[in-house]
């Protein structure tokens, strides 16, 4: 039973650390910098949405070092105005 709690605690800690790293990477990208090489060479390569209410998936790639990552973000455009954003 103790082993199960240790594994569960480790999994929760690892997931929280993973989310913290993803947030830091997205913050750097929002400022226009690559999180890996710190150059202003990050570009939006793909953007997908499941509609008005679902999250959107955005992908970024660095032209200098090849860094690539995708993020799930809250959809900015709402359906309240009668159109999808």
C-alpha positions as CSV (number, residue, x, y, z in Angstrom):
1,X,0.0,0.0,0.0
2,X,2.9,2.4,0.8
3,X,4.4,1.7,-2.6
4,X,1.2,2.6,-4.3
5,X,1.1,6.0,-2.5
6,X,4.7,6.7,-3.4
7,X,4.1,6.0,-7.0
8,X,0.9,8.1,-7.0
9,X,2.7,11.0,-5.3
10,X,5.6,10.8,-7.7
11,X,3.2,10.8,-10.7
12,X,1.4,13.9,-9.4
13,X,4.6,15.7,-8.7
14,X,6.0,14.9,-12.2
15,X,2.8,16.1,-13.9
16,X,2.8,19.3,-12.0
17,X,6.5,19.9,-13.0
18,X,5.6,19.1,-16.6
19,X,2.8,21.7,-16.6
20,X,5.1,24.3,-15.0
21,X,7.7,23.7,-17.8
22,X,5.0,24.0,-20.5
23,X,3.7,27.3,-19.1
24,X,7.3,28.7,-19.0
25,X,7.8,27.7,-22.6
26,X,4.5,29.2,-23.7
27,X,5.3,32.5,-21.8
28,X,8.7,32.7,-23.7
29,X,6.9,32.1,-27.0
30,X,4.3,34.8,-26.3
31,X,7.2,37.2,-25.8
32,X,8.6,36.1,-29.2
33,X,11.6,34.1,-28.1
34,X,12.4,30.4,-28.6
35,X,12.5,28.7,-25.2
36,X,15.4,26.5,-26.2
37,X,17.9,28.9,-28.0
38,X,16.4,32.2,-26.8
39,X,16.5,33.7,-30.3
40,X,13.6,35.7,-31.9
41,X,13.1,32.9,-34.5
42,X,9.9,31.2,-33.3
43,X,7.0,30.9,-35.7
44,X,3.4,29.7,-35.5
45,X,3.3,26.7,-37.8
46,X,-0.2,25.3,-37.2
47,X,-3.5,26.3,-35.6
48,X,-6.5,24.0,-35.2
49,X,-9.8,24.5,-33.5
50,X,-12.7,22.2,-32.7
51,X,-15.2,25.0,-33.0
52,X,-16.4,27.9,-30.9
53,X,-16.4,26.2,-27.5
54,X,-13.5,23.8,-27.7
55,X,-9.8,24.5,-27.1
56,X,-7.5,25.3,-30.0
57,X,-4.2,23.5,-30.6
58,X,-1.3,25.7,-31.8
59,X,2.1,24.6,-32.9
60,X,5.3,26.6,-32.9
61,X,8.6,25.9,-34.5
62,X,12.0,27.7,-34.2
63,X,13.8,28.3,-37.5
64,X,17.2,28.4,-35.8
65,X,17.4,25.3,-33.6
66,X,14.4,23.2,-34.7
67,X,12.5,23.4,-31.4
68,X,8.9,22.3,-32.0
69,X,6.0,22.1,-29.5
70,X,2.2,22.2,-29.5
71,X,0.0,23.8,-26.9
72,X,-3.7,23.5,-26.1
73,X,-5.1,27.0,-25.5
74,X,-8.5,28.5,-24.6
75,X,-10.4,29.5,-27.8
76,X,-10.5,33.4,-27.9
77,X,-13.4,33.7,-30.3
78,X,-16.8,33.0,-28.7
79,X,-20.1,32.2,-30.3
80,X,-21.9,35.0,-28.4
81,X,-21.4,37.3,-31.4
82,X,-23.1,34.9,-33.8
83,X,-19.9,33.8,-35.4
84,X,-16.9,31.6,-34.6
85,X,-13.7,33.5,-33.9
